[in-house]
Amino acid sequence: MLTNFQQKIIDTTEAQINTFTAGKGFPLLLLHGYPQTHYIWHKIAPRLVEDFTVIIADLRGYGDSSKPQGKPDHSNYSKRAMARDWVEVMSQLGYEEFYLVGHDRGARVAHRLTLDYPEKVKKLAVLDILPTYDLYQTTDKEFASAYYHWFFLIQPYPLPETLIGANPEYFLRHCLQSWSKDFSAFTPDALAEYIRCFNDPATIHATCEDYRAGATIDLIDDEADLAKKITCPLLVLWGEQGIIGRKCDVLEIWKKKAIAVKGNAINCGHFLAEEAPEETYSAIREFFR
């Protein structure tokens, strides 16, 4: 379904990033989340190319992008470091300004990118997240039970790597099934791609480092920027059946983080682009056009 996209491996200062580009119009960068790859956009990206130049890619540590060994302070998986990847990628593709969409971990990278490089991002959409700092500050039993992986993956190396590595496919399938409303939304091709990439021990380690950074250096960066707001228009979408949709007033929380915010829930679980592709496509297209 992504056959019309041109693949290119782009070297950034700290990583090699696997990218795919197609379409025409203003550039629109789509970033995926855990435990997936760029392929999460396969149901909507081919339609978005009618209105935008669409760039889909694998985050550092995911898919077929490079997976450096984590540093002791996890700084090479900080959202600030990962955000720099995308500024460099887009610049090498010829784009100094762009639209940005992020889901899950990709949305956390997108949030940081927009704070650090406000001149780059003209509009931002985040899918099914609340700010990392807020979630850690308000953790309770319900959140910790549903998002147990936030606390499991941050355990010191090599505990989570060893346990996940014993049966990576089982762990990945469990994540997708428990966070979605409808597991059948994941096509056989998508599942095969996610399993292929997640079976790599380097991916397991890198994705743990992503979460370790989220619980350490990212919180330091976020606390330093508590007064800083997103200045571009922000679209917030979330799954009505997901944990944050059931637990939180998502829009009100994001209104404290940005100047111009709008958004709504979609009737699905965590994986909007795959569980509710029509609604997600329509919302993204309308916002960015």
PABA-803505 format. One record per residue (C-alpha): residue number from 1; x, y, z. Coordinates in Angstrom, 1 decimal, decimal comma, padded with zeros to 4 digits, always signed. Layout:
REM residues N
ATOM | NUM | X | Y | Z
...
REM end
This chain:
REM residues 289
ATOM | 1 | +000,0 | +000,0 | +000,0
ATOM | 2 | +003,1 | +002,2 | +000,2
ATOM | 3 | +004,4 | +001,2 | -003,2
ATOM | 4 | +004,4 | +004,8 | -004,6
ATOM | 5 | +006,6 | +006,1 | -001,8
ATOM | 6 | +010,3 | +006,6 | -002,4
ATOM | 7 | +012,6 | +005,2 | +000,2
ATOM | 8 | +015,7 | +007,0 | +001,4
ATOM | 9 | +018,1 | +006,4 | +004,3
ATOM | 10 | +019,2 | +009,8 | +005,6
ATOM | 11 | +022,2 | +010,3 | +007,8
ATOM | 12 | +021,7 | +012,7 | +010,7
ATOM | 13 | +024,3 | +013,8 | +013,2
ATOM | 14 | +023,6 | +010,8 | +015,5
ATOM | 15 | +021,5 | +008,3 | +013,5
ATOM | 16 | +020,5 | +006,9 | +010,1
ATOM | 17 | +016,8 | +007,4 | +009,5
ATOM | 18 | +014,6 | +005,3 | +007,2
ATOM | 19 | +012,3 | +007,6 | +005,3
ATOM | 20 | +009,6 | +007,3 | +002,6
ATOM | 21 | +008,2 | +010,2 | +000,6
ATOM | 22 | +005,4 | +010,7 | -001,9
ATOM | 23 | +002,9 | +013,3 | -003,0
ATOM | 24 | +002,8 | +017,0 | -003,7
ATOM | 25 | +002,1 | +020,1 | -001,7
ATOM | 26 | +003,3 | +021,4 | +001,7
ATOM | 27 | +005,4 | +018,8 | +003,5
ATOM | 28 | +003,6 | +016,7 | +006,1
ATOM | 29 | +005,7 | +014,6 | +008,5
ATOM | 30 | +004,1 | +011,6 | +010,2
ATOM | 31 | +005,8 | +010,0 | +013,2
ATOM | 32 | +004,7 | +006,6 | +014,7
ATOM | 33 | +004,8 | +005,2 | +018,2
ATOM | 34 | +005,6 | +002,1 | +020,2
ATOM | 35 | +006,0 | -000,8 | +019,4
ATOM | 36 | +005,5 | -000,1 | +015,7
ATOM | 37 | +007,1 | +001,5 | +012,6
ATOM | 38 | +006,3 | +004,0 | +009,9
ATOM | 39 | +003,8 | +001,3 | +008,6
ATOM | 40 | +001,1 | +002,5 | +011,0
ATOM | 41 | +000,2 | +005,1 | +008,4
ATOM | 42 | -000,4 | +002,6 | +005,6
ATOM | 43 | -004,2 | +003,1 | +005,6
ATOM | 44 | -004,1 | +006,9 | +005,4
ATOM | 45 | -000,8 | +008,1 | +003,9
ATOM | 46 | -001,6 | +007,0 | +000,3
ATOM | 47 | -004,7 | +009,3 | +000,5
ATOM | 48 | -002,9 | +012,2 | +002,1
ATOM | 49 | -000,5 | +012,4 | -000,8
ATOM | 50 | -003,3 | +013,9 | -002,9
ATOM | 51 | -002,9 | +017,1 | -000,8
ATOM | 52 | +000,5 | +017,1 | +000,8
ATOM | 53 | +004,1 | +015,9 | +000,3
ATOM | 54 | +004,0 | +013,1 | +002,8
ATOM | 55 | +007,0 | +011,9 | +004,7
ATOM | 56 | +006,7 | +008,8 | +006,8
ATOM | 57 | +009,7 | +007,3 | +008,6
ATOM | 58 | +011,0 | +005,2 | +011,4
ATOM | 59 | +012,0 | +006,9 | +014,7
ATOM | 60 | +015,6 | +006,4 | +015,9
ATOM | 61 | +015,6 | +003,0 | +017,5
ATOM | 62 | +012,6 | +001,7 | +015,6
ATOM | 63 | +011,9 | -000,1 | +012,3
ATOM | 64 | +014,9 | +000,1 | +009,9
ATOM | 65 | +016,4 | +003,3 | +011,4
ATOM | 66 | +019,6 | +002,9 | +013,3
ATOM | 67 | +019,6 | +001,7 | +016,9
ATOM | 68 | +022,6 | +003,1 | +018,8
ATOM | 69 | +023,4 | +001,6 | +022,2
ATOM | 70 | +021,9 | +003,7 | +025,0
ATOM | 71 | +024,2 | +006,0 | +026,9
ATOM | 72 | +024,3 | +005,8 | +030,7
ATOM | 73 | +022,1 | +008,9 | +031,0
ATOM | 74 | +019,9 | +007,8 | +028,1
ATOM | 75 | +020,4 | +011,2 | +026,4
ATOM | 76 | +020,7 | +009,7 | +022,9
ATOM | 77 | +017,1 | +008,6 | +023,2
ATOM | 78 | +015,9 | +011,9 | +024,7
ATOM | 79 | +013,0 | +013,4 | +022,9
ATOM | 80 | +015,3 | +016,4 | +022,3
ATOM | 81 | +017,9 | +014,3 | +020,5
ATOM | 82 | +015,2 | +012,4 | +018,5
ATOM | 83 | +013,6 | +015,7 | +017,6
ATOM | 84 | +016,9 | +016,9 | +016,1
ATOM | 85 | +016,8 | +013,9 | +013,8
ATOM | 86 | +013,7 | +015,2 | +012,2
ATOM | 87 | +014,9 | +018,8 | +011,8
ATOM | 88 | +017,9 | +017,4 | +010,0
ATOM | 89 | +015,9 | +014,9 | +008,0
ATOM | 90 | +013,5 | +017,5 | +006,7
ATOM | 91 | +016,3 | +020,0 | +006,0
ATOM | 92 | +018,1 | +017,3 | +003,9
ATOM | 93 | +014,8 | +016,7 | +002,0
ATOM | 94 | +014,6 | +020,4 | +001,3
ATOM | 95 | +012,0 | +021,4 | +003,9
ATOM | 96 | +012,7 | +024,1 | +006,5
ATOM | 97 | +009,1 | +024,4 | +007,4
ATOM | 98 | +006,5 | +021,6 | +007,7
ATOM | 99 | +003,4 | +020,2 | +009,2
ATOM | 100 | +003,8 | +017,5 | +011,8
ATOM | 101 | +001,7 | +014,6 | +013,1
ATOM | 102 | +002,8 | +012,2 | +015,9
ATOM | 103 | +001,2 | +009,2 | +017,5
ATOM | 104 | +002,2 | +007,8 | +020,9
ATOM | 105 | +006,1 | +008,1 | +021,2
ATOM | 106 | +006,2 | +010,0 | +017,9
ATOM | 107 | +003,8 | +012,5 | +019,4
ATOM | 108 | +006,2 | +013,0 | +022,3
ATOM | 109 | +009,0 | +013,6 | +019,9
ATOM | 110 | +006,7 | +016,0 | +018,0
ATOM | 111 | +005,8 | +017,9 | +021,1
ATOM | 112 | +009,5 | +018,4 | +022,0
ATOM | 113 | +010,4 | +019,3 | +018,4
ATOM | 114 | +007,7 | +022,0 | +018,3
ATOM | 115 | +008,9 | +023,5 | +021,6
ATOM | 116 | +012,5 | +023,5 | +020,5
ATOM | 117 | +012,0 | +024,6 | +016,9
ATOM | 118 | +008,8 | +026,6 | +016,8
ATOM | 119 | +009,9 | +028,2 | +013,5
ATOM | 120 | +009,9 | +024,8 | +011,8
ATOM | 121 | +006,4 | +023,5 | +012,7
ATOM | 122 | +003,5 | +025,4 | +011,1
ATOM | 123 | +000,8 | +023,1 | +012,5
ATOM | 124 | +001,0 | +020,1 | +014,9
ATOM | 125 | -001,3 | +017,2 | +015,5
ATOM | 126 | -000,8 | +014,8 | +018,4
ATOM | 127 | -002,7 | +011,4 | +018,6
ATOM | 128 | -003,7 | +009,8 | +021,8
ATOM | 129 | -001,2 | +011,3 | +024,3
ATOM | 130 | -001,0 | +013,6 | +027,2
ATOM | 131 | +002,2 | +015,4 | +028,0
ATOM | 132 | +004,8 | +013,1 | +029,5
ATOM | 133 | +005,4 | +015,3 | +032,5
ATOM | 134 | +001,7 | +015,5 | +033,4
ATOM | 135 | +001,2 | +011,8 | +033,2
ATOM | 136 | +004,1 | +011,1 | +035,6
ATOM | 137 | +002,9 | +013,8 | +037,9
ATOM | 138 | -000,6 | +012,3 | +038,1
ATOM | 139 | +000,1 | +008,6 | +038,0
ATOM | 140 | -002,4 | +006,5 | +039,9
ATOM | 141 | -003,3 | +002,8 | +040,0
ATOM | 142 | -005,5 | +003,0 | +037,0
ATOM | 143 | -002,9 | +004,6 | +034,8
ATOM | 144 | +000,0 | +002,3 | +036,1
ATOM | 145 | -002,1 | -000,8 | +035,5
ATOM | 146 | -003,0 | +000,2 | +031,9
ATOM | 147 | +000,4 | +001,6 | +031,1
ATOM | 148 | +002,5 | -000,8 | +033,1
ATOM | 149 | +005,1 | -000,8 | +030,3
ATOM | 150 | +006,0 | +002,8 | +031,3
ATOM | 151 | +007,4 | +001,3 | +034,5
ATOM | 152 | +008,6 | -002,0 | +033,2
ATOM | 153 | +010,6 | -000,7 | +030,2
ATOM | 154 | +012,5 | +001,8 | +032,3
ATOM | 155 | +014,0 | -000,9 | +034,6
ATOM | 156 | +017,8 | -001,1 | +034,3
ATOM | 157 | +019,4 | -002,9 | +031,5
ATOM | 158 | +019,1 | -005,8 | +030,8
ATOM | 159 | +016,0 | -006,8 | +032,7
ATOM | 160 | +013,3 | -005,8 | +030,3
ATOM | 161 | +015,4 | -006,6 | +027,3
ATOM | 162 | +016,0 | -010,1 | +028,6
ATOM | 163 | +012,3 | -010,8 | +029,4
ATOM | 164 | +010,9 | -009,3 | +026,2
ATOM | 165 | +013,6 | -011,0 | +024,2
ATOM | 166 | +012,4 | -014,5 | +025,4
ATOM | 167 | +009,3 | -014,0 | +023,2
ATOM | 168 | +009,2 | -010,7 | +021,3
ATOM | 169 | +006,3 | -011,6 | +019,1
ATOM | 170 | +004,1 | -012,5 | +022,1
ATOM | 171 | +004,9 | -009,2 | +023,9
ATOM | 172 | +004,2 | -007,2 | +020,8
ATOM | 173 | +000,9 | -008,9 | +020,1
ATOM | 174 | -000,1 | -008,4 | +023,7
ATOM | 175 | +000,6 | -004,7 | +023,5
ATOM | 176 | -001,4 | -004,2 | +020,3
ATOM | 177 | -004,3 | -006,3 | +021,6
ATOM | 178 | -004,5 | -004,8 | +025,1
ATOM | 179 | -004,3 | -001,2 | +023,9
ATOM | 180 | -006,6 | -001,5 | +020,9
ATOM | 181 | -010,4 | -001,8 | +020,8
ATOM | 182 | -010,3 | -004,0 | +017,7
ATOM | 183 | -007,2 | -006,2 | +017,1
ATOM | 184 | -008,5 | -007,1 | +013,6
ATOM | 185 | -007,6 | -003,5 | +012,6
ATOM | 186 | -004,0 | -004,7 | +012,3
ATOM | 187 | -003,7 | -006,2 | +008,8
ATOM | 188 | -001,6 | -009,3 | +008,3
ATOM | 189 | +001,0 | -007,2 | +006,4
ATOM | 190 | +001,2 | -004,7 | +009,2
ATOM | 191 | +001,6 | -007,3 | +011,9
ATOM | 192 | +004,3 | -009,1 | +009,9
ATOM | 193 | +006,2 | -005,8 | +009,6
ATOM | 194 | +005,9 | -005,0 | +013,3
ATOM | 195 | +007,0 | -008,5 | +014,2
ATOM | 196 | +009,9 | -008,5 | +011,8
ATOM | 197 | +011,3 | -005,3 | +013,3
ATOM | 198 | +010,5 | -006,0 | +016,9
ATOM | 199 | +012,3 | -009,4 | +016,7
ATOM | 200 | +015,6 | -007,5 | +016,5
ATOM | 201 | +017,3 | -007,4 | +020,0
ATOM | 202 | +018,7 | -003,9 | +019,0
ATOM | 203 | +015,1 | -002,7 | +018,6
ATOM | 204 | +014,1 | -004,1 | +022,0
ATOM | 205 | +017,0 | -002,3 | +023,7
ATOM | 206 | +016,5 | +000,9 | +021,8
ATOM | 207 | +012,8 | +001,1 | +022,6
ATOM | 208 | +013,5 | +000,5 | +026,3
ATOM | 209 | +016,0 | +003,4 | +026,1
ATOM | 210 | +013,2 | +005,6 | +024,6
ATOM | 211 | +011,2 | +005,0 | +027,8
ATOM | 212 | +014,2 | +005,2 | +030,1
ATOM | 213 | +014,8 | +008,7 | +028,6
ATOM | 214 | +011,2 | +009,5 | +029,1
ATOM | 215 | +011,4 | +008,9 | +032,8
ATOM | 216 | +014,7 | +010,7 | +033,3
ATOM | 217 | +016,2 | +013,3 | +031,0
ATOM | 218 | +013,0 | +014,1 | +029,3
ATOM | 219 | +011,4 | +015,0 | +032,6
ATOM | 220 | +014,2 | +017,4 | +033,3
ATOM | 221 | +013,8 | +019,0 | +029,9
ATOM | 222 | +010,0 | +019,2 | +030,3
ATOM | 223 | +010,2 | +020,7 | +033,8
ATOM | 224 | +012,5 | +023,4 | +032,5
ATOM | 225 | +010,0 | +024,3 | +029,8
ATOM | 226 | +006,8 | +024,2 | +031,9
ATOM | 227 | +006,0 | +027,8 | +031,1
ATOM | 228 | +006,7 | +027,4 | +027,4
ATOM | 229 | +003,7 | +026,9 | +025,2
ATOM | 230 | +003,1 | +025,5 | +021,7
ATOM | 231 | +002,6 | +028,6 | +019,5
ATOM | 232 | +001,4 | +027,0 | +016,3
ATOM | 233 | -002,2 | +025,6 | +015,8
ATOM | 234 | -002,6 | +022,3 | +017,6
ATOM | 235 | -005,0 | +019,4 | +016,8
ATOM | 236 | -005,5 | +016,8 | +019,5
ATOM | 237 | -007,2 | +013,5 | +018,7
ATOM | 238 | -007,6 | +010,6 | +021,1
ATOM | 239 | -009,3 | +007,2 | +021,3
ATOM | 240 | -012,5 | +007,3 | +023,1
ATOM | 241 | -012,0 | +003,8 | +024,3
ATOM | 242 | -008,3 | +004,3 | +025,3
ATOM | 243 | -007,1 | +004,9 | +028,8
ATOM | 244 | -006,5 | +008,6 | +028,5
ATOM | 245 | -009,9 | +009,1 | +026,8
ATOM | 246 | -011,6 | +007,3 | +029,7
ATOM | 247 | -009,6 | +008,9 | +032,4
ATOM | 248 | -008,8 | +012,5 | +031,5
ATOM | 249 | -010,2 | +015,7 | +030,0
ATOM | 250 | -007,7 | +015,5 | +027,2
ATOM | 251 | -008,6 | +018,8 | +025,5
ATOM | 252 | -008,5 | +020,8 | +028,7
ATOM | 253 | -005,0 | +019,5 | +029,6
ATOM | 254 | -003,6 | +020,4 | +026,2
ATOM | 255 | -005,2 | +023,8 | +026,3
ATOM | 256 | -002,8 | +024,6 | +029,1
ATOM | 257 | +000,1 | +023,6 | +026,8
ATOM | 258 | -000,7 | +025,5 | +023,7
ATOM | 259 | -002,1 | +028,8 | +022,5
ATOM | 260 | -004,6 | +027,5 | +019,9
ATOM | 261 | -006,0 | +024,1 | +020,5
ATOM | 262 | -008,9 | +022,0 | +019,1
ATOM | 263 | -009,7 | +018,4 | +018,9
ATOM | 264 | -012,0 | +015,5 | +019,7
ATOM | 265 | -012,3 | +011,9 | +020,6
ATOM | 266 | -012,6 | +009,1 | +018,0
ATOM | 267 | -014,5 | +005,9 | +018,6
ATOM | 268 | -011,5 | +003,5 | +018,9
ATOM | 269 | -008,7 | +002,4 | +021,1
ATOM | 270 | -005,2 | +003,7 | +021,1
ATOM | 271 | -004,2 | +003,1 | +017,5
ATOM | 272 | -006,3 | +005,8 | +015,7
ATOM | 273 | -004,7 | +005,5 | +012,2
ATOM | 274 | -005,3 | +001,8 | +012,0
ATOM | 275 | -008,5 | +001,3 | +014,1
ATOM | 276 | -010,4 | +004,4 | +012,7
ATOM | 277 | -008,5 | +005,3 | +009,5
ATOM | 278 | -011,4 | +007,2 | +007,8
ATOM | 279 | -012,1 | +009,5 | +010,8
ATOM | 280 | -008,4 | +010,0 | +011,4
ATOM | 281 | -007,7 | +010,8 | +007,8
ATOM | 282 | -010,6 | +013,3 | +007,6
ATOM | 283 | -009,6 | +015,1 | +010,8
ATOM | 284 | -005,9 | +015,4 | +009,6
ATOM | 285 | -006,8 | +016,5 | +006,1
ATOM | 286 | -009,3 | +019,1 | +007,3
ATOM | 287 | -006,9 | +020,5 | +009,9
ATOM | 288 | -003,8 | +020,8 | +007,7
ATOM | 289 | -005,4 | +021,9 | +004,4
REM end
